[in-house]
Amino acid sequence: MKVYAIVPARSGSKGFKNKNVQQINGSPLIAYSIRFAQALGCDRVICSTDSEVYRDIAEIHGAEVPFLRSDFAARDTAMEQDVLKDLYEKFIQYQIEVPDIIVWLRPTFVFRDLELIQQGIQTLIQHPEYSSVRTICETESRLYRLEDGKLIPTFDDQNKSMIRRQDVGSRYKVYSTDIFRFNKENLGDDFLGRNVLGLVTDKICGLDIDDESDFNIVKCLVESGLEDVKKYLF
């Protein structure tokens, strides 16, 4: 089976300008995902971007950028499925062999568990019953929403001001790394399918850089030199 790593790196971030190429410890964010993909041993490592500047940076760090994104896949409102449709169409247009499996490496996640992702790839290859694999990490389950400034629990608080996490149960964050099957029929809103295997990873691998505060937290961790951090860096 052909396995491609895709690093999606749109250039138009508004909340934190040029987020995907911000530097940590001398490397732009996309470089961490590219190096991880290389360590995985995927058949190809491709960066999907709409920017010529990002393309040049990705190529310097070892990724292929055989084409730039189409306009519809580069809009602020574009979702993963739009990028996947664009990838498929461009693979056909540029006569690039379509992969069986894609490893989706969002550059805003710097920390990843190599052995766990390798396990996920092999599981998807060996078990056709699974539609995809996602790395997940445990997160706070006692969450609230605001309604006109009033706190409303999204869980059963049993009419108590404090409730133990154990009494609510475990909840998990997704989105760090996805591994899924890729073909012409699998480009819609439900591209991960309904039989998704979750692989629990360390909480540090769930740190997502959405804004400058997130960036500063991750930057401090990367530059700390701690062994528990370094093992998830590439």
C-alpha positions as CSV (number, residue, x, y, z in Angstrom):
1,M,0.0,0.0,0.0
2,K,1.1,3.5,-0.8
3,V,1.3,5.8,2.3
4,Y,1.7,9.6,1.8
5,A,2.2,12.1,4.6
6,I,0.4,15.4,3.9
7,V,1.4,18.6,5.8
8,P,-1.5,21.0,5.2
9,A,-0.2,24.6,5.6
10,R,-2.5,27.4,4.5
11,S,-0.9,30.8,4.6
12,G,-3.9,33.0,5.6
13,S,-4.1,32.6,9.4
14,K,-5.7,35.8,10.8
15,G,-5.5,35.2,14.5
16,F,-1.7,34.5,14.5
17,K,-0.2,35.7,11.2
18,N,2.0,33.2,9.3
19,K,1.4,30.7,12.1
20,N,2.6,27.7,10.2
21,V,6.0,29.1,9.5
22,Q,6.7,30.7,12.9
23,Q,10.1,29.7,14.2
24,I,10.7,27.6,17.3
25,N,14.3,26.8,18.1
26,G,15.5,27.7,14.6
27,S,12.8,25.7,12.7
28,P,9.5,26.8,11.2
29,L,6.5,24.8,12.5
30,I,6.0,23.0,9.2
31,A,9.6,21.6,9.5
32,Y,8.6,19.6,12.6
33,S,5.8,17.8,10.8
34,I,8.1,17.2,7.7
35,R,10.8,15.7,9.8
36,F,8.3,13.5,11.6
37,A,7.0,12.3,8.3
38,Q,10.5,11.5,7.1
39,A,11.1,9.5,10.3
40,L,7.8,7.6,9.6
41,G,9.2,6.4,6.3
42,C,6.2,7.3,4.2
43,D,6.4,6.8,0.5
44,R,6.1,10.6,-0.1
45,V,6.0,13.7,2.1
46,I,3.9,16.4,0.4
47,C,3.1,19.9,1.7
48,S,-0.3,21.3,0.6
49,T,-0.1,25.1,0.6
50,D,-1.4,28.1,-1.3
51,S,1.7,30.1,-0.8
52,E,4.9,30.2,-2.9
53,V,6.8,31.4,0.2
54,Y,5.5,28.4,2.2
55,R,6.3,26.1,-0.7
56,D,10.0,27.3,-0.7
57,I,10.3,26.7,3.0
58,A,8.7,23.3,2.8
59,E,11.0,22.2,0.0
60,I,14.1,23.5,1.9
61,H,13.1,21.2,4.8
62,G,12.6,18.1,2.6
63,A,8.9,18.1,1.5
64,E,7.6,17.9,-2.0
65,V,5.3,20.7,-3.2
66,P,4.4,19.6,-6.7
67,F,1.5,22.1,-6.9
68,L,-0.2,24.9,-5.0
69,R,-3.7,24.7,-3.7
70,S,-6.6,25.7,-5.8
71,D,-8.5,28.8,-4.7
72,F,-11.5,26.9,-3.3
73,A,-9.2,24.9,-1.0
74,A,-7.3,28.0,0.2
75,R,-10.3,30.1,1.4
76,D,-10.7,31.0,5.1
77,T,-13.8,28.7,5.2
78,A,-12.1,25.7,3.5
79,M,-12.2,22.5,5.5
80,E,-10.1,19.4,5.3
81,Q,-12.4,17.8,2.8
82,D,-11.9,20.7,0.4
83,V,-8.1,20.2,0.6
84,L,-8.5,16.4,0.1
85,K,-10.7,17.0,-3.0
86,D,-8.1,19.4,-4.3
87,L,-5.3,16.9,-3.6
88,Y,-7.1,14.2,-5.5
89,E,-7.8,16.3,-8.5
90,K,-4.2,17.6,-8.6
91,F,-2.8,14.0,-8.2
92,I,-4.7,13.1,-11.3
93,Q,-3.8,16.3,-13.2
94,Y,-0.1,16.0,-12.4
95,Q,-0.1,12.2,-13.0
96,I,0.9,11.5,-9.4
97,E,0.0,8.0,-8.1
98,V,-2.9,8.3,-5.7
99,P,-2.0,6.9,-2.3
100,D,-4.1,4.3,-0.4
101,I,-3.5,5.9,3.0
102,I,-2.8,9.5,4.1
103,V,-1.2,10.5,7.3
104,W,-2.5,14.0,8.0
105,L,0.1,16.0,9.9
106,R,-1.2,19.4,11.0
107,P,1.8,21.7,11.5
108,T,0.3,23.4,14.6
109,F,1.1,20.2,16.4
110,V,4.8,19.9,17.1
111,F,4.9,16.9,19.4
112,R,4.2,13.4,18.1
113,D,4.7,9.8,19.2
114,L,6.5,8.0,16.3
115,E,5.9,4.4,17.5
116,L,2.2,5.1,18.0
117,I,1.7,6.6,14.6
118,Q,3.6,3.7,13.0
119,Q,1.2,1.4,14.9
120,G,-1.7,3.3,13.6
121,I,-0.5,3.0,10.0
122,Q,0.0,-0.8,10.4
123,T,-3.4,-1.2,12.0
124,L,-5.1,0.5,9.1
125,I,-3.2,-1.6,6.6
126,Q,-3.9,-4.9,8.4
127,H,-7.5,-4.2,9.5
128,P,-9.7,-3.2,6.6
129,E,-12.7,-2.9,9.0
130,Y,-11.3,0.3,10.3
131,S,-12.0,3.4,8.3
132,S,-9.4,5.6,10.0
133,V,-7.1,6.0,13.0
134,R,-6.9,9.1,15.2
135,T,-4.4,9.9,18.0
136,I,-6.3,11.2,21.0
137,C,-5.3,12.5,24.4
138,E,-7.4,12.7,27.6
139,T,-8.8,16.1,28.4
140,E,-11.0,17.9,31.0
141,S,-14.5,16.3,31.0
142,R,-16.1,18.9,33.3
143,L,-16.8,21.6,30.7
144,Y,-19.2,24.5,30.8
145,R,-20.8,26.8,28.2
146,L,-21.8,30.4,28.6
147,E,-25.4,31.5,28.0
148,D,-25.8,35.3,28.5
149,G,-22.9,35.2,30.9
150,K,-24.3,32.3,32.9
151,L,-22.3,29.1,33.3
152,I,-24.2,26.0,32.2
153,P,-22.6,22.5,32.6
154,T,-22.3,20.4,29.5
155,F,-22.2,17.3,31.8
156,D,-24.4,16.0,34.6
157,D,-23.2,17.9,37.6
158,Q,-25.7,16.1,39.8
159,N,-26.6,19.6,41.2
160,K,-23.3,19.8,43.0
161,S,-20.8,22.7,42.9
162,M,-17.9,20.2,42.7
163,I,-17.9,16.8,41.2
164,R,-15.0,14.4,40.8
165,R,-13.6,13.8,37.3
166,Q,-13.9,10.1,37.9
167,D,-17.7,10.5,38.3
168,V,-18.0,12.1,34.9
169,G,-15.7,9.7,33.0
170,S,-12.9,10.2,30.5
171,R,-13.1,12.5,27.5
172,Y,-10.6,12.9,24.7
173,K,-9.3,15.5,22.3
174,V,-8.7,14.7,18.7
175,Y,-7.2,16.5,15.7
176,S,-3.5,16.0,16.4
177,T,-2.8,13.3,13.8
178,D,-5.2,11.4,11.5
179,I,-4.5,8.4,9.4
180,F,-7.2,7.5,6.8
181,R,-8.0,5.8,3.6
182,F,-7.9,7.9,0.5
183,N,-9.8,7.4,-2.8
184,K,-12.3,9.1,-5.1
185,E,-15.2,8.0,-3.0
186,N,-13.7,9.2,0.2
187,L,-13.5,13.0,-0.2
188,G,-16.7,14.2,1.5
189,D,-17.6,15.5,4.9
190,D,-17.2,12.1,6.5
191,F,-13.8,11.3,5.1
192,L,-12.7,9.6,8.3
193,G,-15.7,7.2,8.2
194,R,-17.7,5.8,11.1
195,N,-15.3,3.1,12.3
196,V,-12.5,5.2,13.7
197,L,-9.8,3.6,16.0
198,G,-8.5,5.9,18.8
199,L,-5.0,5.6,20.0
200,V,-4.3,7.3,23.3
201,T,-1.2,9.5,23.3
202,D,0.6,11.6,25.8
203,K,-1.1,14.9,26.7
204,I,1.9,16.9,25.4
205,C,1.0,15.6,21.9
206,G,-2.3,17.3,22.1
207,L,-0.9,20.8,22.4
208,D,-2.2,22.7,19.4
209,I,-0.9,26.1,18.4
210,D,-4.0,28.2,17.7
211,D,-2.8,31.6,18.9
212,E,0.3,33.4,20.2
213,S,-0.2,32.2,23.7
214,D,-0.2,28.6,22.6
215,F,2.9,29.3,20.5
216,N,4.7,30.7,23.5
217,I,3.8,27.7,25.7
218,V,5.0,25.2,23.0
219,K,8.1,27.3,22.4
220,C,9.1,27.2,26.1
221,L,8.6,23.4,26.2
222,V,10.6,22.8,23.0
223,E,13.5,25.0,24.2
224,S,13.4,23.5,27.7
225,G,15.5,20.5,26.7
226,L,13.5,18.2,28.9
227,E,13.9,14.5,28.0
228,D,10.1,13.9,28.3
229,V,9.7,16.6,25.7
230,K,12.6,15.7,23.3
231,K,11.3,12.2,22.7
232,Y,8.2,13.7,20.9
233,L,10.2,16.1,18.8
234,F,11.6,15.6,15.3
